[in-house]
Amino acid sequence: MEYKHVYGPVPSRRLGKSLGVSPIPSKTCNYSCVYCQLGRTDHMTNLRQDFYDPQEILNEILDAVKNNPNGIDYVTFVGEGEPTLCKSLDYLIRETKLRTKLPVAVITNGSLLYMEDVRNDLKDADVVLPSLDADDEETFKKINRPHGEIDFNKMVEGLKVFSKIRNGQLWVEVMLVKGINDDEKHLKGIAGILKEISSDRVYVNVPIRPPAEKWVEIPDEESLVKAHEILHSYVISGYEEGEFHIDDPSKLYDEIIKICERHPMREEQIKELAEKFGFSEEEMILKVQNNPAVKIIEYHGKRFFLVKPKQE
């Protein structure tokens, strides 16, 4: 079955084998983060709506789970933008948990947690992973570039309230960008906010994949050590390990192109899949890079392959 909203399982550094669910169109978001691996936001909106038929999304989830009976650790609502913009997220989380018996995670920028309905939608997810990349309005605007209706204090207050009502785990993610939020002043400011949020974990991320803005850089090792000490965090700045799910190995090239539409792949990951399924590594790389829809980006000594999804 060709899925429109579901992909994977893909390897996740936090969630193991993650079945990704995208309930929104590509690049639909209320942030346009400078570090986003998908590039700048195409459709900036703060309006919650159903972009697709919720039943259609749920049917894809159920079918994908059925076809991977032992290969999924989490069903993860993540989207190629901000998943809480999907108005039926509560229904999708509830039905997925009920009908698959698998844990559900939601990766969100946390921007809409000031809305009571969004907090209620997410409170029964097994894990919610919101972002907190700044400690003041100026830095917030510089790094996350939010929709005009979202201000920093409103976002933070929503996160604080949600941390007290949620029933599952809360793992806060902090993305550090060199020269913006990685100095001691900003790190201590973020730590001060985190003290008012009852989270279970704090993860420090760095932009390991090609970012939306070319000037974005990974902080140096000294800053990461300092961040770990100040934020008492898990540091997960390395690349994910594990295999991408392949539905039909005989059509490996097509499968790789599908993955690249959702998730930038490193050259070594493509080579690993080619070797596993008996294809020439070099021929597969050549075939992928000759596809006119494929964009190759060199970033920190590694080559990434990505495809801009077809417009609706």
ROVEXLO-74437 format. One line per 3 residues: number of its first residue (from 0); their letters; for each residue x, y, z of N, C-alpha, C. Coordinates in nm, 2 decimals, decimal comma. Layout:
% ROVEXLO-74437
NUM> a> X:Y:Z:X:Y:Z:X:Y:Z  ...
//
This chain:
% ROVEXLO-74437
0> mey> 0,08:-0,12:0,00:0,00:0,00:0,00:0,09:0,12:0,00  0,06:0,22:-0,09:0,13:0,34:-0,10:0,07:0,44:0,01  0,16:0,48:0,10:0,11:0,57:0,21:0,13:0,72:0,18
3> khv> 0,03:0,80:0,21:0,04:0,94:0,19:0,08:1,01:0,32  0,04:0,96:0,43:0,06:1,03:0,56:0,16:0,95:0,66  0,19:0,83:0,63:0,27:0,75:0,72:0,40:0,71:0,65
6> ygp> 0,51:0,70:0,72:0,64:0,66:0,67:0,72:0,59:0,77  0,81:0,50:0,73:0,89:0,43:0,82:0,85:0,28:0,84  0,89:0,23:0,96:0,96:0,29:1,07:1,10:0,34:1,02
9> vps> 1,14:0,46:1,09:1,27:0,52:1,07:1,35:0,51:1,20  1,48:0,51:1,20:1,56:0,51:1,32:1,55:0,64:1,39  1,52:0,64:1,52:1,52:0,77:1,59:1,61:0,75:1,71
12> rrl> 1,69:0,86:1,74:1,79:0,86:1,85:1,71:0,85:1,98  1,59:0,90:1,99:1,52:0,90:2,11:1,41:0,79:2,12  1,35:0,76:2,01:1,23:0,67:2,01:1,25:0,54:1,95
15> gks> 1,37:0,50:1,92:1,40:0,37:1,86:1,34:0,36:1,72  1,26:0,25:1,69:1,20:0,24:1,56:1,07:0,31:1,56  1,07:0,42:1,49:0,96:0,52:1,50:0,88:0,52:1,37
18> lgv> 0,75:0,49:1,38:0,66:0,50:1,26:0,61:0,64:1,26  0,65:0,71:1,16:0,62:0,86:1,15:0,48:0,88:1,09  0,41:0,97:1,14:0,28:1,01:1,09:0,28:1,16:1,07
21> spi> 0,24:1,20:0,95:0,24:1,34:0,91:0,09:1,38:0,88  0,02:1,45:0,98:-0,12:1,48:0,96:-0,14:1,61:0,89  -0,03:1,68:0,84:-0,04:1,81:0,78:0,04:1,81:0,65
24> psk> 0,01:1,91:0,56:0,09:1,92:0,44:0,23:1,96:0,47  0,32:1,93:0,38:0,46:1,96:0,39:0,48:2,11:0,41  0,57:2,14:0,50:0,61:2,28:0,53:0,50:2,37:0,58
27> tcn> 0,40:2,31:0,64:0,29:2,39:0,71:0,32:2,40:0,85  0,35:2,52:0,90:0,40:2,54:1,03:0,37:2,68:1,08  0,38:2,70:1,22:0,37:2,84:1,27:0,50:2,89:1,32
30> ysc> 0,61:2,82:1,29:0,75:2,86:1,30:0,82:2,85:1,17  0,93:2,92:1,15:1,02:2,90:1,04:1,16:2,90:1,09  1,19:2,79:1,17:1,32:2,79:1,24:1,44:2,79:1,15
33> vyc> 1,54:2,86:1,19:1,66:2,88:1,11:1,73:2,75:1,09  1,71:2,65:1,18:1,78:2,52:1,17:1,70:2,41:1,10  1,58:2,44:1,06:1,49:2,33:1,01:1,55:2,26:0,89
36> qlg> 1,55:2,13:0,90:1,60:2,04:0,79:1,52:2,04:0,67  1,39:2,09:0,68:1,30:2,09:0,57:1,31:2,23:0,49  1,39:2,32:0,54:1,40:2,45:0,48:1,30:2,55:0,54
39> rtd> 1,28:2,66:0,47:1,19:2,76:0,52:1,05:2,72:0,51  0,96:2,77:0,60:0,82:2,73:0,60:0,75:2,79:0,47  0,68:2,71:0,40:0,60:2,76:0,28:0,47:2,81:0,32
42> hmt> 0,40:2,75:0,41:0,26:2,79:0,46:0,27:2,82:0,60  0,28:2,95:0,64:0,29:2,99:0,77:0,14:3,02:0,82  0,10:2,94:0,92:-0,03:2,95:0,97:-0,04:2,92:1,12
45> nlr> -0,13:2,98:1,19:-0,16:2,94:1,33:-0,30:2,89:1,35  -0,36:2,86:1,24:-0,50:2,81:1,25:-0,51:2,66:1,25  -0,57:2,60:1,35:-0,59:2,46:1,35:-0,70:2,42:1,26
48> qdf> -0,68:2,31:1,18:-0,78:2,26:1,09:-0,75:2,12:1,05  -0,84:2,05:0,99:-0,82:1,92:0,94:-0,78:1,94:0,79  -0,65:1,92:0,76:-0,60:1,93:0,62:-0,64:1,81:0,54
51> ydp> -0,66:1,69:0,61:-0,69:1,56:0,55:-0,80:1,50:0,63  -0,86:1,40:0,57:-0,96:1,32:0,63:-0,89:1,24:0,75  -0,93:1,26:0,87:-0,87:1,19:0,98:-0,88:1,04:0,97
54> qei> -0,99:0,99:0,92:-1,01:0,84:0,90:-0,91:0,79:0,80  -0,88:0,86:0,70:-0,78:0,82:0,60:-0,64:0,81:0,67  -0,60:0,90:0,75:-0,48:0,89:0,83:-0,47:0,77:0,92
57> lne> -0,58:0,75:0,99:-0,59:0,64:1,09:-0,58:0,51:1,01  -0,65:0,50:0,90:-0,64:0,37:0,82:-0,50:0,34:0,78  -0,42:0,44:0,74:-0,29:0,42:0,70:-0,20:0,37:0,82
60> ild> -0,23:0,43:0,94:-0,15:0,39:1,06:-0,18:0,25:1,09  -0,31:0,21:1,09:-0,34:0,07:1,12:-0,29:-0,03:1,03  -0,29:0,01:0,90:-0,23:-0,08:0,80:-0,08:-0,10:0,81
63> avk> -0,01:0,01:0,84:0,13:0,01:0,86:0,17:-0,07:0,98  0,10:-0,06:1,09:0,12:-0,13:1,21:0,10:-0,28:1,18  0,00:-0,31:1,11:-0,03:-0,46:1,08:0,08:-0,52:1,00
66> nnp> 0,14:-0,44:0,91:0,25:-0,49:0,82:0,38:-0,49:0,89  0,39:-0,44:1,01:0,52:-0,43:1,09:0,49:-0,48:1,23  0,45:-0,61:1,25:0,40:-0,65:1,38:0,50:-0,65:1,49
69> ngi> 0,63:-0,66:1,46:0,73:-0,66:1,56:0,84:-0,55:1,54  0,81:-0,45:1,46:0,92:-0,36:1,42:0,89:-0,21:1,45  0,80:-0,18:1,55:0,77:-0,05:1,58:0,78:-0,03:1,73
72> dyv> 0,86:0,08:1,77:0,86:0,11:1,92:0,76:0,22:1,95  0,75:0,32:1,86:0,65:0,43:1,88:0,58:0,46:1,75  0,45:0,50:1,76:0,39:0,57:1,65:0,40:0,72:1,69
75> tfv> 0,47:0,79:1,60:0,51:0,93:1,63:0,45:1,03:1,53  0,36:1,11:1,59:0,31:1,22:1,52:0,41:1,34:1,51  0,46:1,36:1,39:0,56:1,46:1,38:0,54:1,56:1,27
78> geg> 0,50:1,51:1,16:0,47:1,60:1,05:0,59:1,66:0,98  0,57:1,73:0,87:0,67:1,81:0,81:0,64:1,95:0,83  0,62:1,99:0,96:0,58:2,12:1,00:0,53:2,10:1,15
81> ept> 0,42:2,16:1,19:0,38:2,15:1,33:0,25:2,06:1,34  0,26:1,94:1,39:0,15:1,85:1,39:0,03:1,89:1,48  0,05:1,98:1,58:-0,07:2,02:1,65:-0,16:2,12:1,58
84> lck> -0,12:2,16:1,46:-0,21:2,23:1,37:-0,32:2,14:1,32  -0,31:2,01:1,33:-0,41:1,92:1,29:-0,52:1,92:1,40  -0,64:1,96:1,36:-0,75:1,97:1,46:-0,79:1,84:1,52
87> sld> -0,78:1,73:1,44:-0,82:1,60:1,49:-0,71:1,52:1,56  -0,61:1,58:1,60:-0,50:1,51:1,66:-0,54:1,43:1,78  -0,63:1,48:1,86:-0,68:1,41:1,98:-0,74:1,27:1,94
90> yli> -0,83:1,28:1,83:-0,89:1,16:1,78:-0,79:1,06:1,73  -0,69:1,11:1,66:-0,58:1,02:1,60:-0,50:0,95:1,71  -0,46:1,03:1,82:-0,39:0,98:1,93:-0,47:0,87:2,00
93> ret> -0,59:0,91:2,03:-0,68:0,81:2,11:-0,70:0,68:2,04  -0,74:0,69:1,91:-0,77:0,57:1,83:-0,64:0,49:1,81  -0,53:0,55:1,78:-0,41:0,48:1,76:-0,37:0,40:1,88
96> klr> -0,38:0,46:2,00:-0,34:0,39:2,12:-0,44:0,28:2,15  -0,57:0,30:2,13:-0,67:0,20:2,15:-0,66:0,08:2,06  -0,63:0,11:1,93:-0,64:0,00:1,83:-0,51:-0,06:1,80
99> tkl> -0,40:0,00:1,83:-0,27:-0,07:1,80:-0,20:-0,12:1,93  -0,24:-0,06:2,05:-0,17:-0,09:2,17:-0,03:-0,05:2,18  0,01:0,03:2,08:0,15:0,08:2,08:0,16:0,22:2,15
102> pva> 0,27:0,25:2,20:0,29:0,39:2,26:0,29:0,50:2,15  0,24:0,61:2,19:0,23:0,72:2,09:0,32:0,84:2,14  0,40:0,89:2,05:0,48:1,01:2,08:0,43:1,13:1,99
105> vit> 0,45:1,25:2,04:0,42:1,37:1,96:0,54:1,46:1,97  0,60:1,49:1,85:0,71:1,58:1,84:0,66:1,72:1,80  0,67:1,82:1,88:0,60:1,94:1,86:0,69:2,06:1,89
108> ngs> 0,67:2,17:1,83:0,74:2,29:1,87:0,69:2,35:2,00  0,57:2,30:2,05:0,52:2,35:2,18:0,45:2,48:2,17  0,44:2,54:2,05:0,39:2,68:2,04:0,24:2,69:2,08
111> lly> 0,16:2,59:2,05:0,02:2,60:2,08:-0,03:2,55:2,21  0,07:2,52:2,30:0,03:2,46:2,43:-0,04:2,57:2,52  -0,04:2,69:2,47:-0,12:2,80:2,54:-0,27:2,78:2,52
114> med> -0,31:2,70:2,42:-0,45:2,67:2,40:-0,49:2,55:2,48  -0,60:2,56:2,55:-0,65:2,45:2,63:-0,68:2,32:2,55  -0,74:2,34:2,43:-0,78:2,22:2,35:-0,65:2,15:2,31
117> vrn> -0,54:2,22:2,28:-0,42:2,15:2,24:-0,36:2,07:2,36  -0,36:2,14:2,47:-0,31:2,07:2,59:-0,39:1,94:2,62  -0,52:1,95:2,60:-0,61:1,83:2,62:-0,58:1,72:2,51
120> dlk> -0,56:1,77:2,39:-0,53:1,67:2,28:-0,40:1,59:2,31  -0,30:1,65:2,38:-0,17:1,59:2,39:-0,15:1,52:2,53  -0,24:1,54:2,62:-0,21:1,50:2,76:-0,21:1,35:2,78
123> dad> -0,27:1,27:2,69:-0,27:1,13:2,71:-0,17:1,06:2,61  -0,09:1,14:2,54:0,02:1,08:2,46:0,12:1,02:2,56  0,18:0,91:2,52:0,28:0,85:2,60:0,41:0,93:2,62
126> vvl> 0,45:1,00:2,52:0,56:1,09:2,52:0,53:1,22:2,44  0,55:1,33:2,50:0,54:1,46:2,42:0,68:1,53:2,43  0,73:1,57:2,31:0,86:1,62:2,30:0,85:1,77:2,24
129> psl> 0,83:1,87:2,33:0,82:2,00:2,28:0,96:2,07:2,28  0,97:2,18:2,21:1,10:2,25:2,19:1,10:2,37:2,29  1,22:2,40:2,33:1,24:2,53:2,41:1,39:2,57:2,37
132> dad> 1,40:2,66:2,27:1,53:2,70:2,22:1,57:2,84:2,26  1,49:2,91:2,34:1,53:3,04:2,38:1,49:3,07:2,52  1,54:3,18:2,58:1,50:3,23:2,71:1,45:3,37:2,71
135> dee> 1,43:3,43:2,59:1,37:3,56:2,58:1,31:3,58:2,45  1,23:3,69:2,43:1,16:3,71:2,31:1,25:3,74:2,19  1,36:3,81:2,21:1,45:3,85:2,10:1,51:3,72:2,05
138> tfk> 1,56:3,63:2,13:1,62:3,51:2,08:1,52:3,42:2,02  1,40:3,41:2,08:1,29:3,33:2,03:1,26:3,37:1,88  1,25:3,50:1,86:1,22:3,55:1,72:1,34:3,52:1,63
141> kin> 1,46:3,53:1,68:1,58:3,51:1,60:1,60:3,36:1,55  1,57:3,27:1,64:1,59:3,13:1,61:1,47:3,06:1,56  1,35:3,08:1,61:1,23:3,01:1,57:1,14:3,09:1,47
144> rph> 1,16:3,22:1,46:1,08:3,30:1,37:0,93:3,26:1,37  0,86:3,28:1,48:0,73:3,24:1,50:0,62:3,32:1,42  0,51:3,26:1,41:0,39:3,33:1,36:0,36:3,46:1,45
147> gei> 0,31:3,56:1,39:0,29:3,69:1,46:0,19:3,67:1,58  0,11:3,57:1,59:0,02:3,55:1,70:0,08:3,49:1,82  0,21:3,44:1,81:0,27:3,37:1,91:0,38:3,46:1,97
150> dfn> 0,37:3,48:2,10:0,48:3,55:2,17:0,55:3,46:2,27  0,67:3,49:2,31:0,75:3,40:2,39:0,69:3,37:2,52  0,64:3,47:2,59:0,58:3,44:2,73:0,46:3,35:2,72
153> kmv> 0,38:3,37:2,62:0,26:3,29:2,60:0,30:3,14:2,57  0,40:3,12:2,49:0,44:2,99:2,46:0,50:2,92:2,59  0,58:2,99:2,66:0,64:2,93:2,78:0,53:2,90:2,89
156> egl> 0,44:2,99:2,90:0,33:2,96:3,00:0,25:2,84:2,96  0,22:2,82:2,84:0,15:2,70:2,79:0,23:2,57:2,82  0,36:2,58:2,81:0,44:2,46:2,84:0,44:2,43:2,99
159> kvf> 0,44:2,54:3,07:0,44:2,52:3,21:0,31:2,45:3,26  0,20:2,50:3,20:0,07:2,45:3,24:0,06:2,30:3,19  0,10:2,28:3,07:0,09:2,14:3,02:0,17:2,04:3,10
162> ski> 0,29:2,09:3,15:0,37:2,00:3,23:0,31:1,95:3,35  0,21:2,02:3,40:0,14:1,98:3,52:0,02:1,90:3,50  -0,04:1,90:3,38:-0,16:1,82:3,36:-0,14:1,69:3,27
165> rng> -0,02:1,68:3,21:0,00:1,57:3,12:0,01:1,44:3,20  -0,03:1,33:3,13:-0,03:1,20:3,19:0,09:1,11:3,15  0,15:1,15:3,04:0,27:1,07:2,99:0,40:1,14:3,02
168> qlw> 0,50:1,10:2,95:0,63:1,16:2,97:0,65:1,29:2,90  0,73:1,38:2,95:0,75:1,51:2,89:0,91:1,52:2,87  0,95:1,52:2,74:1,09:1,53:2,71:1,11:1,66:2,64
171> vev> 1,17:1,76:2,70:1,19:1,89:2,64:1,32:1,89:2,56  1,31:1,94:2,44:1,43:1,94:2,35:1,48:2,09:2,33  1,61:2,10:2,34:1,67:2,24:2,32:1,76:2,23:2,20
174> mlv> 1,74:2,30:2,10:1,83:2,30:1,98:1,92:2,42:2,00  2,05:2,39:2,00:2,15:2,49:2,01:2,21:2,53:1,88  2,22:2,66:1,85:2,28:2,72:1,73:2,39:2,81:1,77
177> kgi> 2,51:2,78:1,71:2,63:2,86:1,75:2,61:3,01:1,73  2,64:3,08:1,84:2,63:3,23:1,83:2,50:3,29:1,86  2,39:3,20:1,88:2,26:3,25:1,91:2,21:3,22:2,05
180> ndd> 2,22:3,09:2,09:2,17:3,05:2,22:2,26:2,96:2,29  2,39:2,95:2,25:2,48:2,85:2,31:2,57:2,91:2,41  2,56:3,04:2,45:2,65:3,09:2,55:2,59:3,07:2,69
183> ekh> 2,67:3,10:2,79:2,63:3,07:2,93:2,51:3,15:2,97  2,50:3,28:2,93:2,38:3,36:2,96:2,25:3,29:2,92  2,25:3,26:2,79:2,12:3,20:2,74:2,10:3,06:2,80
186> lkg> 2,20:2,98:2,82:2,19:2,85:2,87:2,13:2,86:3,02  2,18:2,95:3,09:2,13:2,97:3,23:1,98:3,02:3,23  1,95:3,10:3,13:1,82:3,15:3,12:1,72:3,04:3,08
189> iag> 1,76:2,95:2,99:1,68:2,83:2,96:1,67:2,74:3,08  1,78:2,72:3,15:1,77:2,64:3,27:1,67:2,69:3,37  1,67:2,82:3,38:1,57:2,88:3,48:1,43:2,85:3,44
192> ilk> 1,40:2,85:3,31:1,26:2,82:3,27:1,23:2,67:3,29  1,33:2,59:3,27:1,32:2,44:3,28:1,29:2,41:3,43  1,34:2,48:3,52:1,31:2,46:3,66:1,16:2,47:3,70
195> eis> 1,09:2,55:3,62:0,95:2,57:3,64:0,87:2,48:3,56  0,93:2,39:3,49:0,86:2,29:3,40:0,90:2,15:3,46  0,80:2,07:3,49:0,83:1,94:3,55:0,84:1,84:3,44
198> sdr> 0,96:1,84:3,37:0,98:1,75:3,26:1,05:1,63:3,31  1,05:1,52:3,24:1,11:1,39:3,27:1,26:1,39:3,22  1,28:1,45:3,10:1,41:1,46:3,04:1,43:1,59:2,97
201> vyv> 1,55:1,63:2,95:1,59:1,74:2,87:1,69:1,69:2,77  1,67:1,71:2,64:1,76:1,67:2,53:1,82:1,79:2,47  1,95:1,79:2,45:2,02:1,89:2,38:2,05:1,84:2,23
204> nvp> 2,00:1,92:2,14:2,02:1,89:2,00:2,11:1,99:1,93  2,17:1,95:1,83:2,24:2,05:1,74:2,21:2,02:1,60  2,22:2,12:1,51:2,17:2,10:1,37:2,27:2,01:1,29
207> irp> 2,25:1,88:1,30:2,34:1,79:1,23:2,30:1,77:1,08  2,18:1,81:1,05:2,13:1,80:0,91:2,13:1,94:0,84  2,14:1,94:0,71:2,14:2,08:0,65:2,03:2,17:0,69
210> pae> 2,06:2,29:0,74:1,96:2,37:0,80:1,89:2,47:0,69  1,78:2,53:0,73:1,71:2,62:0,64:1,80:2,74:0,60  1,89:2,79:0,69:1,97:2,90:0,67:2,12:2,86:0,67
213> kwv> 2,19:2,89:0,56:2,33:2,84:0,54:2,42:2,89:0,65  2,39:3,00:0,72:2,48:3,05:0,82:2,47:2,98:0,95  2,37:2,89:0,97:2,36:2,81:1,09:2,48:2,72:1,11
216> eip> 2,53:2,72:1,23:2,65:2,63:1,26:2,63:2,56:1,39  2,69:2,44:1,40:2,69:2,36:1,52:2,78:2,42:1,63  2,74:2,43:1,75:2,82:2,49:1,86:2,95:2,40:1,88
219> dee> 3,05:2,46:1,93:3,17:2,39:1,95:3,16:2,30:2,08  3,25:2,21:2,09:3,25:2,10:2,19:3,24:2,16:2,33  3,31:2,27:2,36:3,31:2,34:2,49:3,17:2,38:2,52
222> slv> 3,10:2,44:2,43:2,96:2,49:2,45:2,87:2,37:2,48  2,89:2,26:2,41:2,80:2,14:2,44:2,82:2,09:2,58  2,95:2,08:2,62:2,98:2,03:2,75:2,91:2,13:2,86
225> kah> 2,92:2,25:2,83:2,87:2,35:2,92:2,71:2,34:2,93  2,65:2,32:2,81:2,51:2,30:2,80:2,46:2,18:2,88  2,54:2,07:2,87:2,50:1,95:2,94:2,51:1,97:3,09
228> eil> 2,61:2,05:3,14:2,62:2,07:3,28:2,51:2,17:3,33  2,48:2,27:3,25:2,39:2,37:3,30:2,24:2,32:3,29  2,21:2,24:3,18:2,07:2,20:3,16:2,05:2,06:3,22
231> hsy> 2,15:1,99:3,27:2,14:1,86:3,32:2,07:1,77:3,22  2,12:1,77:3,10:2,05:1,71:2,98:2,11:1,58:2,93  2,04:1,51:2,85:2,09:1,41:2,76:2,14:1,48:2,64
234> vis> 2,26:1,45:2,60:2,32:1,51:2,48:2,30:1,41:2,36  2,23:1,44:2,26:2,20:1,35:2,15:2,24:1,41:2,02  2,36:1,47:2,02:2,40:1,55:1,90:2,45:1,46:1,79
237> gye> 2,47:1,33:1,81:2,52:1,24:1,71:2,41:1,20:1,61  2,45:1,13:1,50:2,36:1,08:1,40:2,29:0,96:1,45  2,16:0,94:1,40:2,08:0,83:1,44:2,14:0,70:1,38
240> ege> 2,12:0,59:1,46:2,17:0,46:1,42:2,05:0,37:1,39  2,07:0,27:1,30:1,96:0,18:1,27:1,92:0,19:1,13  1,83:0,10:1,09:1,79:0,09:0,95:1,65:0,15:0,92
243> fhi> 1,64:0,20:0,80:1,51:0,25:0,75:1,43:0,13:0,71  1,30:0,14:0,73:1,21:0,03:0,68:1,19:0,04:0,53  1,20:-0,08:0,47:1,19:-0,09:0,32:1,07:-0,19:0,30
246> ddp> 0,97:-0,14:0,23:0,85:-0,23:0,20:0,88:-0,33:0,09  0,95:-0,29:-0,01:0,98:-0,38:-0,13:1,12:-0,37:-0,17  1,21:-0,45:-0,12:1,35:-0,45:-0,15:1,38:-0,45:-0,30
249> skl> 1,29:-0,52:-0,38:1,32:-0,53:-0,52:1,31:-0,39:-0,59  1,24:-0,29:-0,52:1,23:-0,16:-0,58:1,30:-0,06:-0,48  1,42:-0,10:-0,45:1,50:-0,02:-0,35:1,51:0,12:-0,39
252> yde> 1,54:0,15:-0,52:1,56:0,29:-0,56:1,44:0,37:-0,53  1,32:0,32:-0,57:1,19:0,39:-0,54:1,17:0,41:-0,39  1,21:0,31:-0,31:1,19:0,32:-0,17:1,28:0,43:-0,11
255> iik> 1,40:0,44:-0,16:1,50:0,54:-0,11:1,45:0,68:-0,15  1,39:0,70:-0,27:1,34:0,83:-0,31:1,22:0,87:-0,21  1,14:0,77:-0,18:1,03:0,80:-0,09:1,08:0,84:0,05
258> ice> 1,18:0,78:0,10:1,24:0,82:0,23:1,29:0,96:0,22  1,36:0,99:0,11:1,42:1,12:0,10:1,32:1,23:0,09  1,20:1,20:0,06:1,09:1,30:0,06:1,05:1,34:0,20
261> rhp> 1,07:1,25:0,29:1,03:1,28:0,43:1,15:1,30:0,52  1,26:1,25:0,49:1,37:1,24:0,59:1,51:1,24:0,51  1,58:1,35:0,52:1,71:1,35:0,45:1,80:1,23:0,49
264> mre> 1,86:1,17:0,39:1,94:1,05:0,41:2,09:1,08:0,38  2,17:1,03:0,47:2,32:1,04:0,45:2,36:0,94:0,34  2,47:0,98:0,27:2,52:0,89:0,17:2,55:0,75:0,22
267> eqi> 2,60:0,74:0,34:2,64:0,61:0,39:2,51:0,53:0,42  2,40:0,59:0,45:2,28:0,51:0,48:2,23:0,45:0,35  2,24:0,53:0,24:2,19:0,47:0,11:2,28:0,35:0,07
270> kel> 2,41:0,37:0,09:2,51:0,26:0,06:2,48:0,14:0,15  2,45:0,16:0,27:2,42:0,04:0,36:2,30:-0,04:0,31  2,19:0,04:0,27:2,07:-0,03:0,22:2,11:-0,11:0,09
273> aek> 2,18:-0,04:0,00:2,22:-0,11:-0,12:2,30:-0,24:-0,10  2,39:-0,23:-0,01:2,47:-0,35:0,03:2,38:-0,46:0,09  2,29:-0,42:0,18:2,20:-0,52:0,24:2,11:-0,60:0,14
276> fgf> 2,06:-0,53:0,04:1,97:-0,59:-0,05:2,03:-0,63:-0,18  2,17:-0,63:-0,19:2,23:-0,69:-0,30:2,25:-0,60:-0,42  2,24:-0,47:-0,40:2,26:-0,37:-0,51:2,40:-0,31:-0,51
279> see> 2,45:-0,26:-0,62:2,58:-0,19:-0,62:2,57:-0,06:-0,55  2,65:-0,04:-0,45:2,65:0,09:-0,37:2,67:0,21:-0,46  2,77:0,20:-0,55:2,80:0,32:-0,63:2,70:0,34:-0,74
282> emi> 2,64:0,23:-0,79:2,54:0,25:-0,89:2,41:0,31:-0,83  2,38:0,27:-0,71:2,26:0,32:-0,64:2,28:0,47:-0,61  2,40:0,51:-0,56:2,42:0,65:-0,54:2,41:0,73:-0,66
285> lkv> 2,47:0,68:-0,77:2,47:0,75:-0,90:2,32:0,77:-0,95  2,24:0,66:-0,94:2,11:0,67:-0,98:2,02:0,77:-0,90  2,05:0,77:-0,77:1,97:0,86:-0,69:2,01:1,01:-0,72
288> qnn> 2,14:1,03:-0,73:2,18:1,17:-0,75:2,15:1,22:-0,89  2,12:1,13:-0,98:2,09:1,17:-1,12:1,94:1,20:-1,13  1,86:1,17:-1,03:1,72:1,21:-1,03:1,71:1,36:-1,01
291> pav> 1,64:1,43:-1,11:1,63:1,57:-1,11:1,56:1,63:-0,98  1,48:1,55:-0,92:1,41:1,59:-0,80:1,50:1,59:-0,67  1,61:1,52:-0,68:1,70:1,50:-0,57:1,79:1,62:-0,55
294> kii> 1,80:1,67:-0,43:1,90:1,78:-0,40:2,00:1,72:-0,31  2,13:1,75:-0,34:2,24:1,70:-0,26:2,30:1,82:-0,19  2,32:1,81:-0,06:2,37:1,91:0,02:2,49:1,86:0,10
297> eyh> 2,60:1,92:0,09:2,72:1,89:0,17:2,72:1,97:0,30  2,73:1,90:0,41:2,71:1,97:0,54:2,80:1,90:0,64  2,90:1,97:0,70:2,99:1,92:0,79:3,06:1,79:0,75
300> gkr> 3,10:1,79:0,63:3,18:1,68:0,58:3,09:1,56:0,53  2,96:1,57:0,53:2,88:1,46:0,49:2,78:1,50:0,38  2,75:1,41:0,29:2,65:1,44:0,19:2,51:1,39:0,22
303> ffl> 2,42:1,48:0,21:2,28:1,45:0,24:2,20:1,45:0,11  2,10:1,36:0,10:2,02:1,35:-0,02:1,87:1,38:0,03  1,81:1,47:-0,04:1,67:1,50:0,00:1,59:1,54:-0,13
306> vkp> 1,46:1,51:-0,11:1,37:1,54:-0,22:1,26:1,63:-0,17  1,23:1,74:-0,25:1,12:1,83:-0,21:0,99:1,76:-0,26  0,90:1,73:-0,16:0,78:1,66:-0,19:0,70:1,73:-0,30
309> kqe> 0,62:1,65:-0,38:0,53:1,71:-0,48:0,43:1,79:-0,41  0,39:1,91:-0,47:0,29:1,99:-0,42:0,15:1,92:-0,44  0,06:1,95:-0,34:-0,07:1,90:-0,35:-0,14:1,94:-0,47
//
